[in-house]
Amino acid sequence: MPERRAHDYLPMSEAMFHVLLSLADGGAHGYGIMKGVAERTDGRVQLSTGTLYGIVKRLLADGLIQEVRRRGADRGERRRRQYLLTPFGREVATAEAARLKGLVAAARAASLLPRRV
């Protein structure tokens, strides 16, 4: 099996990148991911449950995230699925952040964004 390379997963959609960002500091469940994305983007990006779980399905299949099932504090509470970023998922997210940083640098060089002081 050929070695996986982070750059083979780039570029990624904005929504997919935001899901990875939501998991960069620790695990989260679906609702927490949706809420985090909306807060981080001031409501500009709103993930529907269908969109989120389509992305989650793909990220799981690609090995960028993993699922952890945990029982809630109350024995009667249904199981809640929590997702964690894998080491390879972190590598891919870092590569995407670097790609985006390069685009911003190019926009600055083209006078589309102000240069840093």
Buried (B, 14 or more C-beta within 10 A) or exposed (E): EEEBEBEEBBEBEEBBBBBBBBBEEEBBBBEBBBBBBBEEBEEEBEBEEEBBEBBBEBBBEBEBBBEEEEEEEEEEEEEBEBBEBBEBBBBBBEBBBEBBEEEEEEEEEEEEEEEEE
